Structure formats: structure tokens, C-alpha cells
Amino acid sequence: MKNIFMKSMTVLTLLMVALYGVNGGKTEAASKSVNQDLIIINKYYNKLAYFHDGELEMVDPIATGKTWEKTPVGFFKIVNKIKNRPYYTGHIPGGDPRNPLGKRWLGLNANNTYGDTYGIHGNSNENSIGKYVSQGCVRMHNASVEKLYDKVQVGTPVAITYSYKSFVELTSVYGYEFKGYDLKEK
């Protein structure tokens, strides 16, 4: 009976986080006005680019799914932002150095989910960055995801692709008006 209660509480907690998002006890409202931002995740290079107001602000290495279908390709949005999200599967509390999600979670509505299944997050194994190793999420270096977390808002569009094109070339594919210059992608 205790086991069923604990599983029910975990499901209820996940549902509440998915619906409302949590940020240090404060909810990030999805109705916040979204500026001209775009995140492009390119599985071909295993890199993430963040554009703000028409300029390329950051390009960072990432880790994606260990098989093609693990990290979905498509156009999504950030639907929640969570600081120190617990790793429910492993019963590891948020903020614990063993937590494979790191200290920041940007939940995506990929594959008709609510930001509880797919996300852009930190990690507990910095050596995994640049590789195809995740169960579907996008891993970043902890310092990088913390910077990104502070910059983006709930509602920011996220394009996940597999393309040989540069990030700047991809902006036109997604109808984003790029005004800045192209940082050389490493």
C-alpha cells in the first residue's frame, strides 16, 4: 500500500510540475510575452544555438539521444523552467551532485508531452557532452545551461533538426530574421 501511495505521489508531483512549472517555488507563467528568441538544436553537429533579437548569442556543444528516435526532430516550445528538478526515476533530489539532470531544466512539449519527458538540462557527467548518449533529452554543460536558463522565457521556440547547414542558414528555414553575424561554429 505504501508503494502504491509513493508512486501516486510521484505521478501527481510530475503532473503538477508539467502543468505549472517550478522555479525555486515560483511558477513561470506561460503567458509571459516572448521576445524574438529561437533555440536551434542540431543533432548532426550535437550543438545548440541560441538567438536573441536577431543575433546569435551562444553556440554550445550538447549531448542528444543514443539512437535516432530518442531525441525527436521537430518544432517545439519551452513550456516550463525548473531549478534543481529532482530525478524521479532514480529518487535523486534536485541539487544533488549525482542528479543526472544538473541544476536547470527547460522542459519541451516534444511528442505531445508537457515538459516533463523531454528537456534541455545540465548533467552529472560532463564527459558525455558532444556524444549520442541520452534517453532523449538534450544535455549541456552545467555552466552553459545555467546561462541559457537565465536568458530564455517560457514559450521560446525550439527547433530540433539533423542538418549539415549552419545555424545561420537554418534561421531562414525556420522563418527567423537573423540580423547579426555568424559566429564560426566549432
C-alpha positions in Angstrom: 0.0 0.0 0.0 2.9 2.4 0.9 4.5 1.7 -2.5 1.3 2.5 -4.4 0.9 5.7 -2.4 4.5 6.7 -3.2 4.0 6.0 -6.9 0.8 8.0 -6.9 2.5 11.0 -5.2 5.4 10.9 -7.7 2.9 10.9 -10.6 0.9 13.7 -9.0 4.1 15.7 -8.5 5.2 15.2 -12.1 1.8 16.2 -13.3 1.9 19.4 -11.3 5.4 20.3 -12.5 4.4 19.6 -16.1 1.3 21.8 -15.9 2.7 24.6 -13.8 6.5 24.5 -13.9 8.5 25.3 -10.8 11.2 27.9 -10.4 12.6 28.0 -6.8 9.0 27.8 -5.6 7.7 30.3 -8.1 5.7 29.5 -11.2 7.0 30.8 -14.6 3.8 31.8 -16.4 3.4 30.6 -19.9 1.6 33.8 -20.7 4.8 35.9 -20.4 5.5 37.8 -23.5 8.1 36.1 -25.6 10.8 38.2 -27.3 12.4 37.4 -30.6 14.2 34.3 -29.4 15.0 31.0 -31.1 16.9 27.9 -30.0 18.1 25.5 -32.7 19.4 22.1 -31.7 21.3 20.4 -34.4 21.9 16.7 -33.8 24.2 16.5 -36.8 26.8 18.6 -35.0 25.5 18.0 -31.5 25.4 21.7 -30.9 22.8 24.2 -29.6 22.5 27.8 -30.8 20.6 30.5 -29.0 19.4 33.5 -31.0 18.1 36.7 -29.2 16.5 39.6 -31.0 18.1 38.6 -34.3 21.6 37.9 -33.1 23.4 34.7 -32.4 24.3 34.8 -28.7 25.7 31.4 -28.0 26.7 28.1 -29.6 27.5 25.3 -27.2 28.1 21.5 -27.5 25.4 19.2 -26.3 24.6 15.5 -26.0 21.5 14.0 -27.6 19.8 10.6 -27.8 21.8 7.4 -28.1 19.6 6.4 -31.1 18.0 8.5 -33.8 14.4 8.3 -32.4 15.3 9.1 -28.8 15.6 12.9 -29.4 12.7 13.9 -31.5 13.1 16.2 -34.6 10.6 19.0 -35.0 9.5 22.4 -33.8 8.7 22.7 -30.1 8.5 25.3 -27.3 9.9 25.6 -23.8 6.9 25.0 -21.6 8.5 25.1 -18.1 11.7 26.2 -16.4 12.7 24.3 -13.2 15.6 24.9 -10.9 17.0 21.8 -9.2 14.5 19.4 -10.7 14.5 16.0 -8.9 15.4 12.9 -10.9 12.3 10.9 -10.1 13.4 7.7 -11.7 16.5 7.4 -9.6 14.9 9.0 -6.5 17.7 11.7 -6.5 16.7 15.1 -5.1 17.2 18.3 -7.1 20.6 20.0 -6.4 22.3 16.6 -5.5 25.6 16.3 -7.4 24.6 12.8 -8.5 21.4 14.2 -10.2 21.8 13.5 -14.0 19.6 16.5 -14.8 22.0 19.0 -13.3 20.6 22.2 -11.7 18.5 23.6 -14.6 15.7 22.1 -16.6 14.0 23.7 -19.7 11.0 21.4 -20.4 9.9 20.9 -24.0 6.5 20.0 -25.4 8.1 17.4 -27.7 5.9 14.5 -28.9 2.8 15.9 -27.2 4.3 15.9 -23.7 4.1 18.7 -21.1 7.7 19.5 -20.4 8.1 16.5 -18.1 9.7 14.0 -20.5 12.0 16.0 -22.8 14.1 18.8 -21.8 17.3 20.8 -22.2 19.2 20.3 -18.9 22.6 20.1 -17.2 24.2 16.8 -16.3 26.3 14.9 -13.8 28.8 13.6 -16.4 30.4 16.5 -18.3 32.3 13.9 -20.4 29.0 12.9 -22.1 28.7 16.3 -23.9 29.2 16.0 -27.6 28.1 12.4 -27.7 24.9 10.5 -28.6 24.1 9.1 -25.1 20.9 10.4 -23.7 17.4 8.8 -23.4 16.0 11.7 -25.5 16.8 14.9 -23.6 19.4 17.5 -24.7 22.3 17.7 -22.2 24.5 20.7 -21.8 27.5 21.6 -19.7 26.1 22.8 -16.4 27.5 26.4 -16.7 26.1 26.7 -20.2 22.6 25.6 -19.3 22.5 27.9 -16.4 23.4 30.8 -18.7 20.7 29.7 -21.2 18.1 29.3 -18.4 18.6 32.9 -17.3 18.2 34.2 -20.9 15.1 32.3 -22.2 11.5 32.5 -21.3 8.7 30.0 -21.2 7.3 30.0 -24.8 10.6 30.3 -26.5 10.5 28.2 -29.8 13.0 25.3 -30.1 13.8 23.7 -33.4 15.4 20.3 -33.3 17.0 19.1 -36.5 19.6 16.9 -38.1 21.3 19.1 -40.8 24.7 19.8 -42.3 23.6 23.5 -42.6 25.0 26.2 -40.4 22.8 27.7 -37.7 22.5 31.0 -39.6 21.3 29.1 -42.7 18.8 27.3 -40.5 17.3 30.5 -39.3 15.8 31.2 -42.7 14.4 27.7 -42.9 12.5 28.4 -39.6 11.5 32.0 -40.7 13.7 33.7 -38.1 15.1 37.1 -39.1 18.8 36.9 -38.4 20.3 40.4 -38.1 23.7 39.7 -36.6 26.8 38.0 -37.8 27.7 34.3 -37.9 29.9 33.1 -35.1 32.2 30.4 -36.5 30.7 27.1 -35.4 33.4 25.0 -33.9 
